[in-house]
Amino acid sequence: MFAGSMVALITPMSENGNVDYKSLEKLVNYHIASGTKAIISMGTTGECATLKRNEHINVVLKTIELAMGRIPVIAGTGSNVTEDAISLTKQFQNKDIAGCLTITPYYNCPTQEGLYQHFKKIAESTDLPQILYNVPSRTGCDLLPQTVARLAKIKNIVALKEATGNLTRVSQIQELVSKQFILLSGDDRSGLDFMQLGGKGIVSVTANIAAREMADLCTYAIQGDFVSARNLNKHLRLLHKYLFIESNPIPVKWVCQYLGLIATDTLRLPLISLTNINQQIIKKALQSTELLKIYSSSRNTSLVCNS
């Protein structure tokens, strides 16, 4: 279940800042049609930091409803308050959720033992599969391989989303965990290299706009056809780079709107829309791929706009 191209889904919003559920339905159908293997709802890219708790829960539940069992949905349930993370996790018990993605506690910078106790307590509060999420650039907190190894012994902690971009981590962790423990890349730019070293998939921002391409890339990698995977990845390199030209999800949300996947690129403060200068840079990156041609064709066939 936790393998291949897994999209870190944006949360579309209307101009007044409310969640745009019509565009969310379009996105869910787009990813199902494109071969995405799972949807991560309410992760970093989904703007979990600026949605209220009831909105967070409703977006996940609506995504499950829209998916109708056609694609696994994974809920972002992390917090820097352990009891809050437990409370949020329990909201999705018995809700047809595939698992939970739990970020390292941000801002309060716990020790490695504190991290272990945090994730252990969350896992023991539920039987839902747990995916650890390590992204020190955003949290100021690094989950080290030795701590991952300790946590991997807990029955329902089944995977790690490693978003450091540090490829040496793959072999370091593999040496310490069982073969059943799943390693996922959380960094599009190094994701293919991560998979060649033994990772099972990519939790992808790029997949928001290049879902079929990322699905095919990961399929090639899983099959061991890294020649085809690298040929495909060449066309996506500029997107991997420039989708982070400003803080995620600012750029990818703008591109989704530009390509007609969502109605507006509305974000909530303190995030603001992509600058005009960077819009031009990303347009050039899009021109280096076949995406503009694909989306033009998709509009004619109503795959994107009316699915």
C-alpha positions as CSV (number, residue, x, y, z in Angstrom):
1,M,0.0,0.0,0.0
2,F,2.8,2.5,0.9
3,A,4.7,2.5,-2.3
4,G,5.0,4.3,-5.6
5,S,4.0,7.9,-6.2
6,M,2.0,9.2,-3.3
7,V,0.8,12.8,-3.7
8,A,1.2,15.3,-0.9
9,L,-2.1,16.9,-1.8
10,I,-2.8,20.6,-1.8
11,T,-5.9,21.9,-0.1
12,P,-7.8,24.1,-2.6
13,M,-9.5,27.2,-1.3
14,S,-12.0,29.7,-2.7
15,E,-11.2,33.4,-2.8
16,N,-12.8,33.9,0.6
17,G,-10.4,31.4,2.1
18,N,-12.8,28.5,2.7
19,V,-12.0,25.0,1.6
20,D,-13.1,24.5,-2.0
21,Y,-14.6,21.0,-2.0
22,K,-15.6,21.1,-5.6
23,S,-11.9,21.6,-6.6
24,L,-11.0,18.9,-4.1
25,E,-13.2,16.4,-5.9
26,K,-11.6,17.3,-9.2
27,L,-8.1,16.7,-7.7
28,V,-9.1,13.3,-6.2
29,N,-10.5,12.2,-9.5
30,Y,-7.4,13.5,-11.3
31,H,-5.1,11.4,-9.2
32,I,-7.1,8.3,-9.5
33,A,-7.2,8.7,-13.3
34,S,-3.4,9.4,-13.4
35,G,-2.3,6.3,-11.4
36,T,-1.2,8.0,-8.2
37,K,-0.9,5.2,-5.5
38,A,-2.1,7.2,-2.4
39,I,-3.2,10.6,-1.3
40,I,-1.7,12.3,1.7
41,S,-4.4,14.6,3.0
42,M,-3.6,17.5,5.4
43,G,0.2,17.2,5.4
44,T,2.5,20.2,5.1
45,T,1.5,20.8,1.4
46,G,-2.1,20.6,2.5
47,E,-1.6,23.7,4.7
48,C,-2.4,21.8,7.9
49,A,-0.6,24.6,9.9
50,T,-3.3,27.2,9.0
51,L,-6.5,25.1,9.1
52,K,-8.6,24.9,12.2
53,R,-8.9,21.5,13.8
54,N,-12.5,20.9,12.6
55,E,-11.5,22.0,9.0
56,H,-8.5,19.6,9.1
57,I,-10.7,16.7,10.1
58,N,-13.4,17.6,7.6
59,V,-10.9,17.8,4.7
60,V,-9.6,14.3,5.5
61,L,-13.0,12.8,5.8
62,K,-14.3,14.5,2.6
63,T,-11.2,13.2,0.8
64,I,-12.0,9.6,2.0
65,E,-15.6,10.1,0.9
66,L,-14.6,11.3,-2.6
67,A,-12.0,8.6,-3.0
68,M,-14.8,5.9,-2.5
69,G,-12.2,3.2,-1.9
70,R,-10.5,3.8,-5.3
71,I,-7.3,5.1,-3.8
72,P,-5.8,4.9,-0.3
73,V,-6.0,8.1,1.8
74,I,-3.4,8.8,4.5
75,A,-4.1,11.5,7.1
76,G,-1.6,14.0,8.4
77,T,-2.0,13.8,12.2
78,G,1.1,15.3,13.6
79,S,1.5,18.0,16.2
80,N,4.2,19.2,18.6
81,V,1.8,18.4,21.4
82,T,1.7,14.6,21.9
83,E,-1.8,14.6,23.3
84,D,-3.1,16.7,20.4
85,A,-1.5,14.3,17.9
86,I,-3.2,11.4,19.7
87,S,-6.5,13.2,19.7
88,L,-6.3,13.9,16.0
89,T,-5.3,10.3,15.2
90,K,-8.3,9.0,17.1
91,Q,-10.6,11.1,14.9
92,F,-9.8,8.7,12.0
93,Q,-10.1,5.4,13.8
94,N,-12.7,3.2,11.9
95,K,-12.9,5.8,9.1
96,D,-11.5,3.8,6.2
97,I,-8.1,5.6,6.5
98,A,-5.0,3.8,5.2
99,G,-2.7,5.2,7.8
100,C,-1.4,8.3,9.5
101,L,1.6,10.6,8.6
102,T,3.0,12.0,11.8
103,I,5.6,14.8,11.6
104,T,8.4,15.3,14.2
105,P,7.4,17.9,16.8
106,Y,8.2,21.3,15.6
107,Y,9.6,24.3,17.5
108,N,10.0,22.7,20.9
109,C,13.1,20.7,19.7
110,P,12.8,17.5,21.8
111,T,15.8,15.1,22.4
112,Q,16.0,11.8,20.6
113,E,14.5,10.1,23.6
114,G,11.7,12.6,23.7
115,L,11.0,11.9,20.0
116,Y,11.0,8.2,20.7
117,Q,8.5,8.6,23.6
118,H,6.3,11.0,21.5
119,F,5.9,8.6,18.6
120,K,5.6,5.5,20.8
121,K,2.8,7.0,22.8
122,I,0.9,8.0,19.6
123,A,1.4,4.5,18.1
124,E,0.2,2.8,21.3
125,S,-3.0,4.9,21.2
126,T,-4.3,3.4,17.9
127,D,-4.0,0.4,15.6
128,L,-3.8,2.6,12.5
129,P,-0.5,2.2,10.6
130,Q,1.9,5.0,11.4
131,I,4.3,6.7,9.0
132,L,7.0,8.8,10.7
133,Y,7.8,12.1,8.9
134,N,11.2,13.7,9.2
135,V,11.7,17.1,7.7
136,P,14.2,19.1,9.8
137,S,14.3,22.1,7.4
138,R,10.7,22.9,8.5
139,T,10.6,21.6,12.1
140,G,14.1,22.3,13.5
141,C,14.1,18.7,14.7
142,D,15.9,15.7,13.1
143,L,14.8,12.1,13.7
144,L,18.1,10.2,13.6
145,P,18.5,6.7,12.2
146,Q,19.1,5.1,15.6
147,T,15.8,6.5,16.8
148,V,14.0,5.4,13.7
149,A,15.3,1.8,14.4
150,R,13.9,1.8,17.9
151,L,10.5,3.1,16.7
152,A,10.5,0.5,13.8
153,K,10.2,-2.2,16.4
154,I,6.7,-0.9,17.4
155,K,4.2,-3.0,15.5
156,N,2.1,-0.3,13.8
157,I,5.0,2.0,13.0
158,V,5.5,0.8,9.5
159,A,7.3,3.4,7.4
160,L,9.3,6.6,7.4
161,K,9.0,9.6,5.1
162,E,12.5,10.9,5.0
163,A,12.7,14.5,3.6
164,T,16.2,15.5,4.5
165,G,17.5,15.0,0.9
166,N,20.5,13.3,2.5
167,L,20.8,10.0,0.6
168,T,23.3,8.5,3.1
169,R,20.3,8.1,5.4
170,V,18.8,5.4,3.2
171,S,21.6,2.9,3.8
172,Q,22.1,4.0,7.4
173,I,18.4,3.3,8.2
174,Q,18.3,0.1,6.2
175,E,21.1,-1.4,8.2
176,L,19.1,-0.8,11.4
177,V,15.6,-1.9,10.5
178,S,13.8,-5.0,9.2
179,K,13.2,-5.5,5.5
180,Q,9.5,-5.0,6.1
181,F,10.0,-1.4,7.3
182,I,9.2,1.0,4.4
183,L,11.3,4.0,3.4
184,L,9.7,6.7,1.4
185,S,11.4,9.8,0.0
186,G,9.9,13.2,0.9
187,D,12.1,15.1,-1.5
188,D,11.2,15.2,-5.2
189,R,14.7,16.3,-6.3
190,S,16.5,13.3,-4.8
191,G,13.5,10.9,-4.9
192,L,14.6,8.7,-7.8
193,D,18.1,8.3,-6.3
194,F,16.4,7.4,-3.0
195,M,14.4,4.7,-4.7
196,Q,17.4,3.3,-6.4
197,L,19.1,2.9,-3.0
198,G,16.1,0.9,-1.7
199,G,13.2,3.3,-1.1
200,K,9.7,2.1,-2.0
201,G,8.2,5.4,-3.2
202,I,8.0,9.2,-3.2
203,V,5.6,11.4,-1.2
204,S,5.6,14.0,-4.0
205,V,4.8,17.7,-4.3
206,T,5.5,17.5,-8.0
207,A,2.7,14.9,-8.4
208,N,0.2,17.6,-7.8
209,I,0.8,18.8,-11.3
210,A,2.5,15.9,-13.0
211,A,0.6,12.9,-11.5
212,R,0.9,10.6,-14.4
213,E,4.6,11.3,-14.9
214,M,5.4,10.7,-11.2
215,A,3.4,7.6,-11.2
216,D,5.2,6.2,-14.3
217,L,8.6,7.3,-12.8
218,C,8.0,5.4,-9.6
219,T,6.6,2.3,-11.5
220,Y,9.8,2.2,-13.6
221,A,11.9,2.5,-10.5
222,I,10.0,-0.3,-8.7
223,Q,10.4,-2.5,-11.7
224,G,14.2,-1.8,-11.7
225,D,14.0,0.1,-15.0
226,F,16.1,3.1,-13.9
227,V,17.0,4.1,-17.5
228,S,13.4,4.8,-18.3
229,A,12.9,6.4,-14.9
230,R,15.8,8.8,-15.4
231,N,14.8,9.7,-18.9
232,L,11.4,10.7,-17.5
233,N,12.9,12.5,-14.5
234,K,15.0,14.7,-16.8
235,H,11.9,16.4,-17.9
236,L,10.8,17.0,-14.3
237,R,14.0,18.3,-12.8
238,L,13.2,22.0,-13.2
239,L,9.8,21.5,-11.7
240,H,11.3,19.6,-8.7
241,K,13.5,22.6,-8.2
242,Y,11.2,25.6,-8.8
243,L,8.2,24.2,-7.0
244,F,10.2,25.2,-4.0
245,I,11.3,28.6,-5.2
246,E,9.1,30.0,-2.4
247,S,7.8,28.2,0.6
248,N,5.7,25.1,-0.2
249,P,2.8,25.1,-1.1
250,I,2.9,28.6,-2.6
251,P,4.4,27.6,-6.0
252,V,2.6,24.3,-6.5
253,K,-0.7,25.9,-5.6
254,W,-0.2,28.7,-8.2
255,V,0.7,26.1,-10.9
256,C,-2.4,24.0,-10.1
257,Q,-4.5,27.1,-10.6
258,Y,-2.5,28.1,-13.8
259,L,-3.1,24.7,-15.3
260,G,-6.8,24.6,-14.4
261,L,-6.7,21.9,-11.7
262,I,-8.2,24.3,-9.1
263,A,-10.2,27.5,-9.3
264,T,-7.9,29.8,-7.3
265,D,-4.4,29.8,-5.8
266,T,-5.7,31.2,-2.5
267,L,-3.6,30.6,0.6
268,R,-4.1,31.6,4.2
269,L,-1.8,34.1,5.9
270,P,1.0,34.1,6.7
271,L,1.4,32.5,3.3
272,I,0.8,34.8,0.3
273,S,0.6,34.2,-3.5
274,L,3.6,33.6,-5.7
275,T,5.4,36.7,-6.8
276,N,5.2,37.8,-10.5
277,I,8.9,37.2,-11.0
278,N,8.7,33.6,-9.8
279,Q,5.6,33.0,-11.8
280,Q,7.6,33.7,-15.0
281,I,10.4,31.4,-13.8
282,I,8.0,28.6,-13.3
283,K,6.2,29.2,-16.6
284,K,9.6,28.6,-18.3
285,A,10.1,25.4,-16.3
286,L,6.7,24.2,-17.5
287,Q,7.6,25.0,-21.1
288,S,10.6,22.6,-20.7
289,T,8.2,19.7,-20.1
290,E,5.2,18.4,-22.1
291,L,2.8,19.5,-19.3
292,L,1.3,22.5,-21.0
293,K,0.5,20.4,-24.1
294,I,-0.9,17.7,-21.9
295,Y,-3.2,20.0,-20.0
296,S,-4.3,21.7,-23.1
297,S,-5.4,18.3,-24.5
298,S,-6.9,17.4,-21.2
299,R,-9.1,20.4,-21.2
300,N,-10.4,19.4,-24.6
301,T,-11.3,15.9,-23.3
302,S,-12.6,17.3,-19.9
303,L,-10.3,15.0,-17.9
304,V,-9.0,17.8,-15.7
305,C,-11.9,20.2,-15.6
306,N,-14.9,18.0,-15.4
307,S,-13.8,14.8,-13.9
